[in-house]
């Protein structure tokens, strides 16, 4: 490519006479000299030149000497003083009509050309090659930046050079990448493996084991002047001389980092400036750093982008520098580079390209200097932990899991299993295993870690206490709510004794409140978060992240406790503060917007929730990217609320599109992937494909049970919805059977007092009723009533409703007298708790009269209907239809209870008794 650019530029120059010469600039080894030589050779062979002068421009003395020699050759006059000869040669070039080309090869110092640049004439051309990029050198001249081969060019080059032996280029593409597509390195590698009769794969093995100096061919190809390992040395020496020793340690530092881009701010950190100052024996400031980087750029040893914020150094140059540096210095450089990365790392929450660049630099540093970052003297450098956490913050939870598992293995091998840093990496590995979807696996690993910590440092060591908290949380996430609650209560006692008012104590209180809510006591969670918020405000600032998080938790559980409007108001206030403190694009702000949209939907504005989640999705795509788990979560919410707004088919379609992305990014067994499968089935059922939904949930349940365990709440939830779908399909008996099997598992997993147990009992009774199985309904309602009495108390309205439902279905099951007796007791308690004017008391009166009637108790029926008639007159008026119906019944049963003495038979039409209490069955769980 450089050949073509140069030829084209020279034609343009000949036609327009604008530039003073052609300058081929670029790093060492990119082929600048070869491009100039190819042009000169071609033009000479084509007869386009009368004079070709090749000048090695390594110094001013060499320039002058070559000019004087050329003057003697073209004029026949030998000047005793070379300077006079150089002047004579330039004058001859300016006046001759002959066609000439002067190549100034490998100019080292632009000052050497002062007064020696060939004249700009119609018949002459000047081509210069240099690694320099000085403004004074390039101004007014046509500059051709000679870069690396493209990957295809590099691969093709190797294949063409090795074409005489077809087996040799077996890994040509990989070798080209190993050599960074550098022409000089490729040429010398081709020559070496031909000389040694090696294949590309064999050469690559040597490249990993040996130094570059050992892989230089005995005879360099293409008239090259130096092996690749030495080609940059003159430039490095010049840079170091011009910066009084600053450039070399800067380049050595850069050689430890990512060749594709190093954040320039690293070089101005205190870690770097202190180290360089010690190397050069004088103070170093930002000006010294800036000037050294700019000189490395001008000498093509490094490349700065247009903003000056990113520094690139070719990978082969990096290797040359590392191989020329002592092991002791390399060890120190690695620690300095790691310190600089850690000092400059973007703030948590930054998941963009800058954080990605820092991770890439850390990965390269670990690859070339791992033994310096994990060693017996220093342990695991914190930058390795920060890099792994950054992966997770960016949403790459599976990558974070694998990263920390690898780091744990490295630490165990280098430091031993009981080293504090090995123990810490084990905790991080367990945490990210859980974040990647394996909560039970995370809990198991933390339990093992806790046993080792208890053995090594004792149960009250700060890290042991932290691991106990993590263990409890992952146990809860895995579905073992009892273990989570027990573990956190025990932890709180120990922390109170050892930590006092430490913030960790409040974190444990927060986790306890959370799991209390998860166990079904949302109101209790609200109370605990209210107390905790007061404590946070007392100890911390109102704008502290933990205070804001507590406000968010309090708002959430208010909504879960039934106050959706209060949740909306609280999240609106929180959003204002997070926007002020964090800005609109911070993950915390985006999370709050999602919570606000959710609770607005719960208030009743499902369409508004869809709109807000669609806007949030666009922002998450822009800020986090399409593959971030929170972006996937926003897509899930858009689908869910579209369904709740009435578009079940649209919800199913969106979830069908989401599912393969969940599988690709999180894996088929991740809980979020399984949740998407569940909701996809649910919305398909809502859209009318009930048979398909049942089949999908039956296929999902074995995977859920395998991944989460058979008693996990999500497994229970899915079984409950499967029962509902059976019922919707007309199989009420099947629905009841699913719930009958579910109930004991729920009690075992959630505890008898969990609200889900009550909902399951309600649904079980409902489906027994729909199947016409009155006895089954009675059995379920008896269990429900017992739970409501225990959880809510005898006088709670829901308990009274359950008693009414039980009495009604007791009568339906054939025990009319028992139903009448039960309704008499229900009526007495409703009158006491609700008052005589409450509608539920009127319903109880009607049911009492009806079941006395069904039991054949004429006297009792007459009495009950009489009471009902008088209450309806009082509350509804004499002419109300229900009043008149009660009057008819009252009259009929009064006559039945006291027949006329004449013995005449009374007649009249018997109306149907009052409707019984409507069973308080919960609908489909949400």
DANORPE-V253179 format. One record per pair of residues at least 12 apart in sequence whose C-alpha atoms are under 8 Angstrom apart, sorted by the first residue. I is the first residue (numbers start at 1). J is the second residue. D is the distance in whole Angstrom. If there is no record, write none. Layout:
{{I,J,D} {I,J,D}}
This chain:
{{2,32,8} {2,35,6} {2,144,7} {2,146,6} {3,35,5} {3,36,7} {3,38,7} {3,39,7} {5,144,7} {6,22,8} {6,35,8} {6,39,8} {6,144,7} {7,39,7} {9,22,8} {9,142,8} {10,22,7} {10,125,7} {14,122,7} {14,123,8} {17,122,7} {19,140,6} {19,141,5} {19,142,6} {20,119,8} {20,120,6} {20,126,8} {20,140,6} {20,141,5} {20,142,8} {21,120,8} {21,125,7} {21,126,5} {21,127,6} {21,128,8} {21,141,5} {21,142,6} {22,126,6} {22,127,5} {22,128,6} {22,141,6} {22,142,5} {22,143,6} {22,144,7} {23,127,6} {23,128,5} {23,129,6} {23,130,7} {23,138,7} {23,141,7} {23,142,6} {23,143,5} {23,144,6} {24,127,7} {24,128,6} {24,129,5} {24,130,6} {24,143,6} {24,144,5} {24,145,6} {24,146,6} {25,129,6} {25,130,5} {25,131,5} {25,132,7} {25,133,7} {25,143,7} {25,144,6} {25,145,5} {25,146,6} {26,130,7} {26,131,5} {26,132,8} {26,145,6} {26,146,5} {26,147,6} {26,300,6} {27,131,6} {27,146,8} {27,147,8} {27,299,8} {27,300,5} {27,301,6} {28,131,7} {28,231,6} {28,232,6} {28,300,8} {29,182,6} {29,183,6} {29,184,4} {29,185,7} {29,228,7} {29,231,7} {30,146,7} {30,147,6} {30,148,6} {30,149,8} {30,182,6} {30,183,5} {30,184,6} {31,146,7} {31,183,6} {31,184,7} {32,129,6} {32,130,8} {32,146,6} {33,105,7} {33,106,7} {33,129,6} {34,222,8} {36,103,7} {36,127,7} {36,128,8} {36,129,8} {40,52,7} {40,101,8} {48,99,7} {49,98,8} {49,99,5} {49,100,6} {49,101,7} {50,98,6} {50,99,5} {50,100,6} {51,98,7} {51,99,6} {51,100,5} {51,101,6} {52,100,6} {52,101,5} {52,102,6} {52,103,8} {53,70,7} {53,100,8} {53,101,6} {53,102,5} {53,103,6} {54,102,6} {54,103,5} {54,104,6} {54,105,7} {55,67,8} {55,102,7} {55,103,6} {55,104,5} {55,105,6} {56,104,6} {56,105,5} {56,106,7} {56,107,8} {57,104,6} {57,105,6} {57,106,6} {57,107,5} {57,108,7} {58,105,8} {58,106,6} {58,107,6} {58,108,5} {58,109,8} {59,107,8} {59,108,7} {59,109,7} {59,112,6} {60,112,5} {60,113,7} {63,112,8} {64,82,6} {64,83,6} {64,85,8} {64,86,6} {65,82,6} {65,83,8} {65,86,7} {66,86,8} {67,85,7} {67,86,5} {67,89,6} {67,90,8} {68,82,5} {68,83,7} {68,84,7} {68,85,4} {68,86,5} {68,88,8} {68,89,7} {69,85,7} {70,89,7} {71,85,6} {71,86,7} {71,88,6} {71,89,5} {71,92,8} {72,85,7} {86,116,8} {90,116,8} {90,118,6} {90,119,7} {93,118,7} {93,119,7} {93,124,8} {94,118,8} {94,119,6} {94,120,7} {94,121,6} {97,123,6} {98,123,6} {98,124,8} {99,123,5} {99,124,6} {100,123,7} {100,124,5} {100,125,6} {101,124,6} {101,125,5} {101,126,6} {101,127,8} {102,118,8} {102,124,8} {102,125,6} {102,126,5} {102,127,6} {103,126,6} {103,127,5} {103,128,6} {103,129,8} {104,126,8} {104,127,6} {104,128,4} {104,129,6} {105,128,6} {105,129,5} {105,130,7} {106,128,7} {106,129,5} {106,130,5} {106,131,7} {107,128,7} {107,129,6} {107,130,5} {107,131,7} {107,132,8} {108,130,7} {108,131,7} {108,132,7} {108,235,8} {109,132,8} {110,132,8} {110,134,8} {110,136,8} {110,137,6} {131,298,7} {131,299,5} {131,300,5} {132,298,5} {132,299,5} {132,300,6} {133,297,7} {133,298,4} {133,299,6} {133,300,7} {134,298,6} {148,180,8} {148,181,6} {148,182,5} {148,183,7} {149,181,5} {149,182,6} {149,183,7} {150,181,7} {151,173,8} {151,176,7} {151,177,7} {151,181,6} {154,173,8} {154,176,6} {154,181,5} {154,182,8} {154,183,7} {154,186,7} {155,172,6} {155,173,5} {155,176,6} {157,186,8} {158,172,6} {158,176,8} {158,186,7} {158,187,8} {158,190,7} {159,172,7} {161,190,7} {162,190,7} {162,194,7} {167,199,7} {168,198,7} {168,199,4} {168,200,6} {169,199,6} {169,200,5} {170,199,7} {170,200,6} {170,201,7} {171,199,8} {171,200,5} {171,201,6} {172,200,6} {172,201,8} {175,200,6} {175,201,8} {175,204,6} {178,204,8} {179,315,8} {179,316,6} {180,314,7} {180,315,6} {180,316,7} {182,316,8} {184,228,7} {185,228,6} {187,221,7} {188,216,7} {188,217,6} {188,220,7} {188,221,7} {188,227,8} {188,228,8} {189,203,8} {189,215,8} {189,216,7} {189,217,8} {191,217,6} {191,220,8} {191,221,7} {192,215,7} {192,216,7} {192,217,5} {192,218,8} {195,217,7} {211,323,7} {212,228,8} {212,229,6} {212,320,7} {213,227,7} {213,228,8} {213,229,6} {216,228,8} {229,320,6} {230,320,8} {232,301,8} {232,317,7} {235,299,6} {235,301,7} {236,248,7} {236,301,8} {239,292,8} {239,295,6} {239,296,7} {239,299,7} {243,288,8} {243,291,8} {243,292,6} {244,280,8} {245,279,8} {245,280,6} {246,276,7} {246,280,7} {246,288,7} {246,289,8} {246,292,6} {247,292,5} {247,293,7} {247,295,8} {247,296,7} {249,276,6} {249,279,8} {250,267,7} {250,276,8} {250,292,8} {250,293,8} {251,321,8} {252,318,8} {252,321,6} {252,322,7} {252,325,8} {252,333,8} {253,333,6} {253,334,8} {253,337,7} {254,313,7} {254,318,7} {255,313,7} {255,315,8} {255,317,8} {255,318,4} {255,319,7} {255,321,7} {255,322,6} {256,318,7} {256,322,8} {256,333,8} {256,334,7} {256,337,7} {256,364,7} {256,365,5} {256,368,7} {256,369,8} {257,337,8} {257,361,5} {257,362,7} {257,364,6} {257,365,5} {258,312,8} {258,360,6} {258,361,5} {258,362,8} {258,364,6} {258,365,8} {259,312,5} {259,313,5} {259,314,6} {259,315,6} {259,318,8} {260,312,6} {260,313,7} {260,314,8} {261,310,6} {261,311,5} {261,312,5} {261,313,8} {261,357,7} {261,361,8} {262,310,5} {262,311,5} {262,312,6} {262,357,7} {262,361,7} {263,309,6} {263,310,5} {263,311,6} {263,357,8} {263,358,8} {264,308,7} {264,309,5} {264,310,5} {264,311,6} {265,309,7} {265,344,7} {266,337,8} {266,340,5} {266,341,6} {266,344,7} {267,289,7} {267,340,8} {268,285,8} {268,286,6} {268,289,7} {269,340,6} {269,343,7} {269,344,7} {270,340,8} {271,336,6} {271,337,8} {271,339,6} {271,340,6} {272,336,6} {272,337,7} {272,340,7} {273,285,7} {273,289,8} {275,336,7} {301,313,7} {301,314,8} {301,317,8} {302,314,7} {330,369,8} {331,369,7} {331,372,5} {332,372,8} {334,365,7} {334,369,6} {334,372,6} {334,373,7} {335,372,7} {335,373,7} {337,365,8} {338,362,7} {338,365,8} {338,373,8} {338,381,7} {338,383,6} {339,383,7} {341,358,7} {341,362,8} {341,383,7} {342,382,7} {342,383,5} {342,386,8} {345,358,7} {348,390,8} {348,393,8} {349,393,7} {349,586,6} {349,587,6} {350,394,8} {350,586,8} {351,390,8} {351,393,7} {351,394,5} {351,623,8} {351,624,7} {352,394,8} {352,623,7} {352,624,7} {355,390,7} {358,387,8} {359,387,5} {359,390,7} {359,391,8} {362,383,7} {362,384,7} {362,387,7} {374,410,8} {374,411,7} {374,414,7} {374,415,8} {375,414,7} {375,415,7} {376,414,7} {376,415,6} {379,415,7} {379,421,6} {380,411,7} {380,421,6} {385,425,8} {388,400,5} {388,403,6} {388,404,7} {392,432,8} {394,624,7} {394,628,7} {395,627,8} {395,628,5} {395,629,6} {395,630,8} {396,628,7} {397,432,7} {397,435,6} {397,436,5} {397,666,8} {398,432,8} {398,433,8} {398,436,5} {398,666,7} {400,432,6} {401,429,6} {401,430,8} {401,432,5} {401,433,5} {401,435,8} {401,436,7} {402,429,8} {404,425,7} {404,426,8} {404,428,6} {404,429,5} {404,432,8} {405,426,8} {405,429,5} {407,425,7} {408,422,6} {408,425,5} {408,426,6} {408,429,7} {411,425,8} {418,456,8} {423,449,7} {423,453,8} {426,445,8} {426,449,7} {427,446,7} {427,449,7} {427,467,7} {430,442,5} {430,443,8} {430,445,6} {430,446,6} {431,470,8} {434,474,7} {436,666,7} {436,670,7} {437,669,7} {437,670,5} {437,671,6} {437,672,8} {438,670,7} {438,707,8} {438,708,8} {439,474,5} {439,475,7} {439,477,6} {439,478,5} {439,708,8} {440,474,7} {440,475,7} {440,477,8} {440,478,5} {440,708,7} {442,471,8} {442,474,7} {443,471,5} {443,472,8} {443,474,5} {443,475,6} {446,467,7} {446,468,8} {446,470,8} {446,471,6} {447,471,7} {449,467,8} {450,464,6} {450,467,7} {450,468,7} {460,494,7} {460,495,8} {460,498,7} {465,491,7} {465,495,7} {468,487,7} {468,488,8} {468,491,7} {469,487,8} {469,488,6} {469,491,7} {469,508,7} {471,484,8} {472,484,4} {472,485,7} {472,487,5} {472,488,6} {473,511,7} {476,515,7} {478,708,6} {478,709,8} {478,712,7} {479,708,8} {479,711,7} {479,712,5} {479,713,6} {479,749,7} {480,712,8} {480,749,7} {481,515,7} {481,518,8} {481,519,7} {481,749,8} {481,750,7} {482,750,8} {484,515,7} {485,512,7} {485,515,7} {485,516,7} {488,508,7} {488,511,8} {488,512,6} {489,512,7} {491,508,8} {492,505,7} {492,508,6} {492,509,7} {506,532,7} {506,536,8} {509,528,8} {509,532,7} {510,528,8} {510,529,7} {510,532,7} {510,550,8} {513,525,5} {513,526,8} {513,528,6} {513,529,6} {514,553,8} {517,557,7} {519,750,7} {519,754,6} {520,753,8} {520,754,5} {520,755,6} {520,756,8} {521,754,8} {522,557,6} {522,558,7} {522,560,6} {522,561,5} {523,557,7} {523,558,7} {523,561,5} {525,554,8} {525,557,6} {526,554,6} {526,557,6} {526,558,6} {526,561,8} {529,550,7} {529,553,7} {529,554,5} {530,554,7} {532,550,8} {533,547,7} {533,550,6} {533,551,7} {543,577,8} {543,581,8} {548,574,7} {551,570,8} {551,574,7} {552,570,8} {552,571,7} {552,574,7} {552,592,8} {555,567,5} {555,568,8} {555,570,6} {555,571,6} {556,595,8} {559,599,7} {564,599,6} {564,600,8} {564,602,6} {564,603,6} {565,599,8} {565,600,8} {565,603,6} {567,596,8} {567,599,6} {568,596,6} {568,599,6} {568,600,6} {571,592,7} {571,593,8} {571,595,7} {571,596,6} {572,596,7} {574,592,7} {575,589,7} {575,592,6} {575,593,7} {585,619,8} {585,623,7} {590,616,7} {590,620,8} {593,616,7} {594,612,8} {594,613,7} {594,616,7} {594,634,8} {597,609,5} {597,612,6} {597,613,7} {601,641,8} {606,641,6} {606,642,7} {606,644,6} {606,645,5} {607,641,7} {607,642,7} {607,645,5} {609,641,6} {610,637,8} {610,638,5} {610,639,8} {610,641,5} {610,642,6} {610,645,8} {613,634,6} {613,635,8} {613,637,7} {613,638,6} {614,634,8} {614,635,8} {614,638,6} {616,634,7} {617,631,6} {617,634,5} {617,635,7} {620,634,8} {627,661,8} {627,665,7} {632,658,7} {632,662,7} {635,654,8} {635,658,7} {636,654,8} {636,655,7} {636,658,7} {636,676,7} {638,651,8} {639,651,4} {639,652,7} {639,654,6} {639,655,6} {640,679,8} {643,683,7} {648,683,5} {648,684,7} {648,686,6} {648,687,5} {649,683,7} {649,684,7} {649,686,8} {649,687,5} {651,680,8} {651,683,6} {652,679,8} {652,680,5} {652,681,8} {652,683,5} {652,684,6} {655,676,7} {655,677,8} {655,679,8} {655,680,6} {656,680,7} {658,676,8} {659,673,7} {659,676,6} {659,677,7} {669,703,7} {669,707,7} {671,707,8} {671,708,8} {674,700,7} {674,704,7} {677,696,8} {677,700,7} {678,696,8} {678,697,7} {678,700,7} {678,718,7} {681,693,5} {681,694,7} {681,696,6} {681,697,6} {682,721,8} {685,725,7} {690,725,6} {690,728,7} {690,729,6} {691,729,7} {693,725,8} {694,722,6} {694,725,6} {694,726,7} {697,718,7} {697,722,7} {698,722,8} {701,715,7} {701,718,7} {701,719,8} {711,745,6} {711,746,7} {711,748,8} {711,749,6} {712,749,7} {713,746,8} {713,749,8} {713,750,8} {716,742,7} {716,745,8} {716,746,7} {717,925,8} {719,738,7} {719,739,8} {719,742,7} {720,738,8} {720,739,7} {720,742,8} {720,760,7} {720,925,8} {721,924,7} {721,925,7} {722,735,8} {722,738,8} {723,735,4} {723,736,7} {723,738,6} {723,739,6} {724,924,7} {727,767,7} {732,767,5} {732,768,7} {732,770,6} {732,771,5} {733,767,7} {733,768,7} {733,771,6} {735,764,8} {735,767,6} {736,763,8} {736,764,5} {736,765,8} {736,767,5} {736,768,6} {739,760,7} {739,763,8} {739,764,6} {740,764,7} {743,757,7} {743,760,7} {743,761,8} {752,787,7} {753,787,7} {753,791,6} {758,784,6} {758,787,7} {758,788,8} {759,921,7} {759,922,6} {761,780,6} {761,781,7} {761,783,7} {761,784,6} {762,780,8} {762,781,7} {762,784,7} {762,920,7} {762,921,5} {762,922,6} {763,921,6} {763,922,6} {763,923,7} {764,777,7} {764,780,6} {765,777,4} {765,778,7} {765,779,8} {765,780,5} {765,781,6} {765,921,8} {766,919,8} {766,921,6} {774,809,6} {774,810,8} {774,812,6} {774,813,5} {775,809,8} {775,810,8} {775,813,6} {777,809,7} {778,806,6} {778,809,6} {778,810,6} {778,813,8} {781,802,7} {781,805,7} {781,806,6} {782,806,7} {784,802,7} {785,799,6} {785,802,6} {785,803,7} {785,806,8} {788,802,8} {795,829,7} {795,833,7} {800,826,7} {800,829,8} {800,830,7} {801,917,7} {801,919,8} {801,920,7} {802,919,8} {802,920,7} {803,822,8} {803,826,7} {804,822,8} {804,823,7} {804,826,7} {804,844,7} {804,917,6} {805,916,8} {805,917,6} {805,918,7} {805,919,5} {805,920,8} {807,819,5} {807,820,8} {807,822,6} {807,823,6} {808,847,8} {808,916,6} {808,917,7} {811,851,7} {816,851,6} {816,852,7} {816,854,6} {816,855,5} {817,851,7} {817,852,7} {817,854,8} {817,855,5} {819,848,8} {819,851,6} {820,847,8} {820,848,5} {820,849,8} {820,850,8} {820,851,5} {820,852,5} {820,855,8} {821,848,8} {823,844,6} {823,845,8} {823,847,7} {823,848,5} {824,844,8} {824,848,6} {826,844,7} {827,841,6} {827,844,6} {827,845,7} {837,875,8} {842,868,7} {842,871,8} {843,914,8} {843,915,8} {843,916,7} {843,917,7} {844,916,8} {844,917,8} {845,864,7} {845,865,8} {845,867,8} {845,868,6} {846,864,8} {846,865,7} {846,868,7} {846,913,7} {846,914,5} {846,915,8} {846,916,8} {847,913,8} {847,914,6} {847,915,7} {847,916,6} {847,917,8} {848,864,7} {849,861,5} {849,862,8} {849,863,8} {849,864,5} {849,865,6} {850,913,5} {850,914,7} {858,893,6} {858,894,7} {858,896,6} {858,897,5} {859,893,7} {859,894,7} {859,896,8} {859,897,5} {861,890,8} {861,893,6} {862,889,8} {862,890,5} {862,891,8} {862,892,8} {862,893,5} {862,894,5} {862,897,7} {863,890,8} {863,894,8} {865,886,6} {865,887,8} {865,889,6} {865,890,5} {865,893,8} {866,886,8} {866,887,8} {866,890,5} {868,886,7} {869,883,6} {869,884,8} {869,886,5} {869,887,6} {869,890,7} {885,911,8} {889,910,8} {889,911,8}}
